[in-house]
Amino acid sequence: MDETGKKAVVIHPDAEITPLIEEAAAYCPTKCISLTTTLGQGIAHDLSHQQLTKIFESGETGEPLDEILATVTLIQPSFNTAVLRQIHYDVTRLFAGTYPGFRMSATQYHNLQHTCSVVLATARLLHGLTCSGRDISTHVLELALYSAYFHDTGLLTKTSDTAISGAVYTENHEERSITLMKQYFAGNTPSNLLTRECSSVIECTNLALDPREIFFPSDASKLAGYVLGSADILAQIADRYYLERLPLLFQELKDGGLETHDSAIDLIQKTTVFYDIITERLEKTFSNTAQAMRAHFHQRWQINDNLYYTNIEKNITYLKKVLSLCDDKLETLHTFLKRIPPP
């Protein structure tokens, strides 16, 4: 604070905040520093680290559904949000174990919070594409958003299941998700075209598949698939608890019988290599659809930044720094990764 007791405001001439200033603003216990960044075309924002985090995670109200609906309305004011609300409500019940015939979700990495973050990222990408001049039809909106809600429901268990956790279905769980989505919509009136095309859209979230080898029944399904595939990656790696959640991902893979990593620490160490692979998937395989995030944040929040890429870079940079200081023990790593992910 200055001598008058007011907040000191750091003004920087471009959209890049220096690491030291950013760190000070993020962790200053008395919140004595705020950031004023001059953005494109003279637009500026004066947002604290906490405000940026709230915008990124849920928008204005703290409820992701509100931001999802607000973003969809920006794309198409006449879009039937009542259907989207119902799907959100039903998928929430599916994960909570209150939907008839289903148990509560037991996968801690692929949980309801992950699903909602992917839906939000999907809506934001679609809006960003609209801001970039792309025409987004109602069909594309429905395909992308509805598939986003159901893309990991294949990890849920039914009351008739003998499996303790849906993690046992990890391998090719996308097929179970597609089946559940089709069953759900069988009694909820979307067209047969929608349920036929959702398969190719959800398959884009399967990292074992090359999307260039997926058969897309239409240009709409291909665009929706590229958006959802990008959103699924962005929402995971940009999450501020991503690094803390990695041991949970390892446990899911282990429970699913996938011996891709020797241990949780092995998975964490290989995440930097995974990042390089996933970057190529985003930029080349999915035709750099993820770049549309910048247009969304600029138009919606007057922030000239792709907050997903910014957060991913922070996560990976911090992980590299931590790994350089640690031995091969998970306990040592935990001393640097202290955030507690929400359930």
C-alpha positions in Angstrom: 0.0 0.0 0.0 1.1 3.6 -0.5 1.5 6.3 2.1 -2.2 7.1 1.8 -3.2 3.6 2.7 -4.6 2.9 -0.8 -3.8 -0.1 -3.0 -0.8 0.3 -5.2 -1.7 -0.3 -8.8 0.9 -1.8 -11.1 0.4 -0.5 -14.7 2.1 -2.5 -17.4 2.3 -1.4 -21.1 1.1 -4.7 -22.6 -0.8 -7.9 -21.8 2.1 -9.7 -20.4 2.5 -9.3 -16.6 6.0 -10.0 -15.4 6.3 -13.1 -13.2 7.4 -11.3 -10.1 4.5 -8.8 -10.2 2.0 -11.5 -11.0 3.3 -13.7 -8.1 3.1 -10.7 -5.7 -0.4 -9.9 -6.8 -1.5 -13.5 -6.5 -0.1 -14.1 -3.0 0.1 -10.8 -1.3 -1.7 -11.5 2.0 -3.2 -8.1 2.4 -4.2 -7.9 -1.3 -2.2 -4.7 -1.4 -1.5 -5.0 -5.2 -3.9 -5.0 -8.0 -3.2 -5.5 -11.7 -4.1 -3.0 -14.3 -3.2 -4.4 -17.8 -3.6 -2.4 -20.9 -5.1 -4.6 -23.5 -5.8 -4.5 -27.2 -7.6 -1.4 -28.6 -7.2 0.5 -25.4 -9.3 -1.9 -23.3 -8.0 -2.3 -19.7 -8.9 -4.5 -16.8 -8.2 -4.1 -13.2 -8.7 -7.6 -11.8 -7.1 -9.3 -8.8 -5.9 -12.9 -9.0 -9.0 -14.0 -7.2 -11.3 -12.2 -9.6 -9.5 -13.8 -12.6 -9.7 -17.2 -11.0 -13.5 -16.8 -10.4 -14.0 -15.6 -14.0 -12.0 -18.6 -15.3 -13.7 -21.2 -13.1 -17.3 -20.1 -13.1 -17.9 -16.6 -14.3 -19.8 -13.9 -12.3 -22.0 -16.0 -10.0 -19.8 -18.8 -8.9 -22.1 -21.3 -10.6 -20.8 -22.8 -13.8 -24.3 -23.4 -15.2 -25.0 -19.7 -15.1 -21.9 -18.9 -17.1 -22.6 -21.8 -19.5 -26.2 -20.4 -20.2 -25.0 -16.8 -20.5 -22.3 -17.8 -23.0 -24.7 -19.9 -25.1 -27.1 -17.0 -25.2 -24.4 -14.8 -26.6 -24.0 -17.3 -29.4 -27.7 -17.8 -30.1 -30.2 -15.7 -28.0 -33.0 -18.0 -29.1 -31.3 -21.3 -28.1 -33.6 -23.5 -26.0 -31.8 -23.3 -22.7 -34.6 -25.2 -20.9 -33.3 -28.4 -22.5 -29.7 -27.6 -21.4 -30.9 -26.9 -17.8 -32.6 -30.3 -17.7 -29.6 -32.1 -19.0 -27.4 -30.3 -16.4 -29.9 -31.3 -13.7 -30.0 -34.9 -14.8 -26.3 -35.4 -15.3 -25.8 -33.9 -11.8 -28.1 -36.5 -10.4 -26.3 -39.2 -12.4 -23.0 -38.3 -10.7 -24.7 -37.9 -7.3 -26.3 -41.3 -7.4 -29.8 -39.9 -7.2 -30.8 -40.7 -10.8 -32.8 -43.9 -11.0 -30.6 -47.0 -11.6 -27.2 -45.3 -10.9 -24.8 -45.2 -8.1 -22.8 -42.2 -6.9 -19.7 -41.5 -8.9 -16.6 -43.0 -7.3 -14.0 -41.6 -9.7 -12.3 -38.6 -8.1 -10.5 -37.3 -11.2 -13.3 -37.7 -13.7 -16.0 -36.3 -11.5 -18.9 -33.9 -11.9 -16.6 -30.9 -11.5 -14.6 -32.1 -14.4 -17.7 -32.6 -16.5 -19.0 -29.1 -15.8 -15.6 -27.5 -16.5 -15.5 -29.3 -19.9 -19.1 -28.1 -20.7 -18.1 -24.5 -19.8 -14.9 -24.7 -21.9 -17.0 -26.1 -24.8 -19.4 -23.2 -24.6 -16.5 -20.7 -24.5 -14.8 -22.2 -27.5 -18.1 -22.1 -29.5 -18.5 -18.4 -28.5 -14.9 -17.7 -29.4 -15.5 -19.2 -32.9 -18.6 -17.0 -33.3 -16.6 -13.9 -32.3 -14.0 -15.0 -34.9 -16.7 -15.0 -37.6 -17.6 -18.6 -37.6 -21.3 -19.5 -38.0 -22.3 -21.8 -35.2 -25.6 -23.5 -35.9 -28.1 -24.8 -33.4 -27.1 -28.3 -34.4 -23.4 -27.8 -33.7 -24.4 -26.2 -30.3 -26.5 -29.2 -29.3 -24.0 -31.8 -30.5 -21.1 -30.2 -28.7 -22.8 -29.2 -25.4 -24.9 -32.3 -25.0 -21.9 -34.6 -25.8 -19.8 -32.6 -23.3 -22.3 -33.4 -20.5 -22.2 -37.1 -21.3 -18.6 -37.7 -22.4 -17.4 -39.3 -19.2 -20.7 -40.9 -18.0 -19.3 -44.2 -19.1 -17.3 -44.2 -15.8 -20.5 -44.3 -13.8 -21.9 -47.5 -12.4 -25.4 -48.8 -12.3 -27.1 -50.3 -9.2 -26.8 -53.7 -10.9 -23.1 -53.4 -11.4 -20.7 -55.6 -9.4 -17.8 -53.2 -9.9 -17.0 -51.0 -6.9 -15.8 -48.1 -9.0 -16.5 -47.1 -12.6 -12.8 -46.8 -13.0 -12.8 -50.4 -14.2 -14.4 -49.1 -17.3 -11.7 -46.6 -18.0 -10.5 -48.2 -21.2 -12.9 -47.3 -24.0 -15.3 -45.8 -21.5 -16.3 -43.5 -24.3 -18.4 -46.3 -25.8 -20.4 -46.6 -22.6 -20.8 -42.8 -22.5 -22.2 -42.9 -26.1 -24.6 -45.7 -25.2 -25.9 -43.9 -22.1 -26.3 -40.6 -24.1 -28.4 -42.4 -26.7 -30.5 -44.1 -24.1 -31.1 -40.8 -22.3 -32.2 -39.0 -25.4 -34.3 -41.9 -26.6 -37.1 -40.5 -24.3 -36.2 -36.9 -24.6 -37.1 -36.0 -28.2 -33.9 -34.7 -29.9 -33.7 -35.9 -33.4 -32.3 -39.2 -34.4 -29.6 -37.3 -36.3 -28.3 -35.8 -33.1 -28.0 -39.2 -31.4 -26.4 -40.8 -34.4 -23.8 -38.0 -34.7 -22.9 -37.9 -31.0 -20.7 -41.0 -31.3 -18.1 -39.3 -33.4 -18.2 -36.2 -31.2 -17.5 -38.1 -28.0 -14.9 -40.2 -29.7 -12.8 -37.0 -30.0 -12.2 -37.1 -26.3 -10.5 -40.5 -26.5 -6.8 -39.8 -26.5 -6.0 -43.3 -27.9 -7.8 -42.3 -31.1 -6.5 -40.1 -33.9 -9.5 -37.8 -34.7 -8.3 -37.8 -38.3 -9.4 -41.4 -38.5 -12.8 -40.9 -37.0 -15.8 -41.0 -39.4 -17.8 -37.8 -39.1 -21.3 -38.0 -40.6 -21.3 -34.2 -41.2 -19.3 -31.1 -41.0 -21.3 -30.1 -37.9 -20.2 -33.3 -36.1 -16.6 -32.7 -37.0 -16.6 -29.2 -35.7 -18.4 -30.2 -32.6 -15.9 -33.0 -32.1 -12.9 -30.8 -32.5 -14.4 -28.3 -30.1 -15.2 -30.9 -27.4 -11.9 -32.7 -27.9 -10.1 -29.4 -27.4 -12.3 -28.4 -24.4 -11.7 -31.7 -22.6 -7.9 -31.2 -22.8 -8.0 -27.5 -21.9 -10.3 -27.9 -18.9 -8.1 -30.6 -17.4 -4.6 -29.2 -17.8 -5.7 -25.6 -17.1 -7.4 -26.5 -13.8 -5.6 -24.9 -10.9 -5.7 -28.3 -9.1 -4.5 -30.2 -12.0 -1.1 -31.2 -10.5 -2.7 -32.2 -7.2 -5.2 -34.3 -9.1 -2.7 -36.4 -11.0 -2.3 -39.1 -8.3 -6.1 -39.5 -8.5 -5.8 -40.0 -12.3 -3.1 -42.6 -11.7 -5.4 -44.5 -9.3 -8.2 -44.5 -11.8 -5.9 -45.8 -14.5 -4.6 -48.5 -12.1 -8.1 -49.5 -11.1 -9.0 -49.7 -14.8 -6.2 -52.2 -15.4 -4.2 -49.7 -17.5 -0.5 -50.2 -16.7 0.7 -47.2 -18.5 2.7 -45.9 -15.5 4.7 -47.6 -12.8 3.5 -45.2 -10.1 1.8 -41.9 -9.4 5.2 -40.2 -9.4 6.0 -41.8 -12.8 2.8 -40.3 -14.3 3.6 -36.9 -12.8 7.2 -37.0 -14.2 5.9 -37.9 -17.7 3.3 -35.2 -17.7 5.7 -32.7 -19.2 6.2 -35.1 -22.1 2.5 -35.6 -22.3 2.1 -31.8 -22.5 4.2 -31.7 -25.7 2.0 -34.5 -27.3 -1.2 -32.8 -26.3 -0.1 -29.5 -27.6 0.4 -31.1 -31.0 -3.1 -32.6 -30.8 -4.6 -29.2 -30.0 -2.7 -27.2 -32.6 -2.5 -29.7 -35.5 -5.0 -32.5 -35.1 -7.9 -30.2 -33.8 -6.9 -27.5 -36.3 -5.9 -25.1 -33.5 -9.6 -24.7 -32.5 -8.4 -23.9 -28.9 -7.1 -20.5 -30.0 -10.7 -19.2 -30.2 -10.6 -18.9 -26.4 -8.8 -15.6 -26.7 -11.6 -14.1 -28.8 -14.1 -15.3 -26.1 -12.3 -13.8 -23.2 -11.8 -10.5 -25.1 -15.4 -10.1 -26.0 -17.0 -11.5 -22.8 -14.6 -10.1 -20.2 -12.4 -7.6 -22.1 -9.4 -9.7 -21.3 -7.0 -10.1 -24.2 -5.7 -13.5 -23.2 -6.4 -17.1 -23.6 -6.7 -17.9 -19.9 -6.6 -21.6 -20.5 -3.2 -21.5 -22.3 -1.9 -19.1 -19.6 -3.0 -21.4 -16.8 -1.6 -24.5 -18.6 1.7 -22.7 -19.0 1.8 -21.9 -15.3 1.0 -25.5 -14.3 3.6 -27.0 -16.6 6.3 -24.4 -15.7 5.7 -25.0 -12.0 5.7 -28.7 -12.4 9.1 -28.6 -14.2 10.5 -26.4 -11.4 9.2 -28.8 -8.7 10.5 -31.9 -10.4 13.9 -30.3 -10.6 13.9 -30.0 -6.8 12.4 -33.3 -5.9 13.6 -36.9 -5.7 11.5 -39.7 -6.9 9.3 -39.8 -3.9 5.6 -38.8 -4.0 5.9 -37.6 -0.4 8.5 -35.0 -1.3 6.4 -33.8 -4.2 3.4 -33.3 -1.8 5.4 -30.7 0.0 5.2 -28.5 -3.1 1.6 -29.4 -4.1 -0.5 -28.5 -1.2 -3.8 -27.4 -2.7 -6.7 -29.6 -1.8 -8.9 -30.3 -4.9 -12.7 -29.9 -4.3 -14.7 -33.1 -4.5 
